[in-house]
Amino acid sequence: DVKIILPTDKDLYFYSDFGQTTFTFSTFDAANDSFIKQDQLNCYKKFRFENIKFVNSHSHAINIESALEVEIVNCDLSNNGWNKDYGDKLAFIKHYTHTQSNLQAFYSSSEVGTGGAIIIKNTPVVSISQGNINYNKESIILENCGIGGKVFISRNQVINNLHGVKVINCENVTGYNMAYAGNASNGLEVTGGINNRFALSVFQDNWGSDVVTDSVANTKFRDNDLTNSNKSAYNVDGTVSNDSAFLIKGMIARPERKFLLEI
């Protein structure tokens, strides 16, 4: 079950000395939901997590439906949404010739859960920094964040997850000094939104595209290193992977845009 339900009527902060606090479930089971959860809309409180390790949740380790501000600093999130006892995960990630049927069977198996590391929605101010995010199903999902505020994702290692980072209908996002590497689909997906920028980051050895944009506006990419993408013919869920390092999609963008995409 969920370990901690965050309140909607007060701010809450979780601090630890580095390496001293771990949230974990002993078994990988659908009954083991999230470690941290705020599942109500219209929450206007602040939550902060620092120097904490989150391991082996079936759903998202940190699951925020809404907040005024969320800050996650120097946290390790691993094996969330992907059974920690799965075996040699690095060998799975480095094996680029899985068959489509094998991947489909794996992705629908009990080894893969419903969540991942972090999902944050409907939050104007977000900061995720200095994190190690690896061997999760989903890594980071941000949806409807940064509206009337700012989002910073920086100095995180997003490595060897089943899915890379997803930024959906967000505004005022700055992503910099990131490593998106070895993810078994795309490294970074940006869908919709406006006034977002991504810079000074490394994209390497992702199975699909390093970057996918879809219907974005006023979005910039600067000084990024894209290397050895398209490692696999298929994404981890068995869908056909993209055959380009940077894929630009979409026919619709925000009407107030000044431009679509700058690379």
Solvent accessible surface area in square Angstrom, and as a share of the most:
residue,aa,sasa,rsa
1,D,120,0.62
2,V,32,0.18
3,K,99,0.42
4,I,49,0.25
5,I,103,0.52
6,L,4,0.02
7,P,32,0.20
8,T,63,0.37
9,D,99,0.51
10,K,104,0.44
11,D,60,0.31
12,L,54,0.27
13,Y,102,0.39
14,F,34,0.14
15,Y,137,0.52
16,S,20,0.13
17,D,110,0.57
18,F,128,0.53
19,G,64,0.62
20,Q,137,0.61
21,T,47,0.28
22,T,75,0.44
23,F,28,0.11
24,T,58,0.34
25,F,19,0.08
26,S,102,0.66
27,T,81,0.47
28,F,31,0.13
29,D,67,0.35
30,A,78,0.60
31,A,69,0.54
32,N,20,0.10
33,D,33,0.17
34,S,0,0.00
35,F,0,0.00
36,I,1,0.00
37,K,41,0.17
38,Q,1,0.01
39,D,72,0.37
40,Q,98,0.44
41,L,112,0.56
42,N,113,0.58
43,C,3,0.02
44,Y,145,0.55
45,K,60,0.25
46,K,76,0.32
47,F,2,0.01
48,R,49,0.18
49,F,1,0.00
50,E,37,0.16
51,N,28,0.14
52,I,6,0.03
53,K,88,0.37
54,F,0,0.00
55,V,17,0.10
56,N,1,0.00
57,S,0,0.00
58,H,22,0.10
59,S,14,0.09
60,H,16,0.07
61,A,0,0.00
62,I,0,0.00
63,N,28,0.14
64,I,0,0.00
65,E,44,0.20
66,S,3,0.02
67,A,2,0.01
68,L,67,0.34
69,E,50,0.22
70,V,0,0.00
71,E,45,0.20
72,I,3,0.01
73,V,15,0.09
74,N,44,0.22
75,C,1,0.01
76,D,35,0.18
77,L,2,0.01
78,S,13,0.09
79,N,26,0.13
80,N,0,0.00
81,G,0,0.00
82,W,0,0.00
83,N,26,0.14
84,K,76,0.32
85,D,102,0.53
86,Y,63,0.24
87,G,58,0.56
88,D,95,0.49
89,K,15,0.06
90,L,82,0.41
91,A,52,0.40
92,F,17,0.07
93,I,1,0.00
94,K,95,0.40
95,H,87,0.39
96,Y,53,0.20
97,T,109,0.63
98,H,30,0.14
99,T,70,0.41
100,Q,65,0.29
101,S,76,0.49
102,N,90,0.46
103,L,1,0.01
104,Q,88,0.39
105,A,63,0.49
106,F,21,0.09
107,Y,55,0.21
108,S,97,0.63
109,S,41,0.27
110,S,98,0.63
111,E,51,0.23
112,V,13,0.07
113,G,6,0.06
114,T,97,0.56
115,G,0,0.00
116,G,0,0.00
117,A,0,0.00
118,I,0,0.00
119,I,20,0.10
120,I,0,0.00
121,K,55,0.23
122,N,51,0.26
123,T,1,0.00
124,P,34,0.21
125,V,54,0.31
126,V,1,0.00
127,S,31,0.20
128,I,3,0.01
129,S,10,0.06
130,Q,77,0.34
131,G,5,0.05
132,N,56,0.28
133,I,1,0.00
134,N,40,0.20
135,Y,47,0.18
136,N,0,0.00
137,K,26,0.11
138,E,19,0.09
139,S,0,0.00
140,I,0,0.00
141,I,19,0.10
142,L,0,0.00
143,E,45,0.20
144,N,51,0.26
145,C,0,0.00
146,G,0,0.00
147,I,91,0.46
148,G,82,0.79
149,G,14,0.13
150,K,105,0.45
151,V,0,0.00
152,F,85,0.36
153,I,0,0.00
154,S,4,0.03
155,R,123,0.45
156,N,1,0.01
157,Q,94,0.42
158,V,0,0.00
159,I,48,0.24
160,N,16,0.08
161,N,0,0.00
162,L,0,0.00
163,H,15,0.07
164,G,3,0.03
165,V,0,0.00
166,K,37,0.16
167,V,1,0.00
168,I,46,0.24
169,N,70,0.36
170,C,1,0.00
171,E,26,0.12
172,N,28,0.14
173,V,0,0.00
174,T,27,0.15
175,G,1,0.01
176,Y,67,0.25
177,N,71,0.36
178,M,5,0.02
179,A,25,0.20
180,Y,1,0.00
181,A,20,0.15
182,G,2,0.02
183,N,0,0.00
184,A,0,0.00
185,S,5,0.03
186,N,14,0.07
187,G,0,0.00
188,L,0,0.00
189,E,43,0.19
190,V,1,0.01
191,T,52,0.30
192,G,10,0.09
193,G,4,0.04
194,I,7,0.04
195,N,55,0.28
196,N,1,0.00
197,R,87,0.32
198,F,3,0.01
199,A,23,0.18
200,L,104,0.52
201,S,5,0.03
202,V,65,0.37
203,F,1,0.00
204,Q,68,0.30
205,D,24,0.12
206,N,0,0.00
207,W,1,0.00
208,G,0,0.00
209,S,0,0.00
210,D,0,0.00
211,V,1,0.00
212,V,12,0.07
213,T,0,0.00
214,D,38,0.20
215,S,31,0.20
216,V,9,0.05
217,A,0,0.00
218,N,19,0.10
219,T,0,0.00
220,K,66,0.28
221,F,6,0.03
222,R,118,0.43
223,D,114,0.59
224,N,36,0.19
225,D,76,0.39
226,L,61,0.30
227,T,49,0.29
228,N,84,0.43
229,S,20,0.13
230,N,54,0.28
231,K,65,0.28
232,S,7,0.05
233,A,68,0.52
234,Y,56,0.21
235,N,17,0.09
236,V,0,0.00
237,D,44,0.23
238,G,1,0.01
239,T,72,0.42
240,V,109,0.62
241,S,14,0.09
242,N,39,0.20
243,D,133,0.69
244,S,33,0.21
245,A,39,0.30
246,F,45,0.19
247,L,49,0.24
248,I,104,0.53
249,K,99,0.42
250,G,45,0.43
251,M,193,0.86
252,I,137,0.69
253,A,23,0.18
254,R,78,0.28
255,P,121,0.76
256,E,98,0.44
257,R,107,0.39
258,K,184,0.78
259,F,69,0.29
260,L,92,0.46
261,L,40,0.20
262,E,61,0.27
263,I,123,0.63
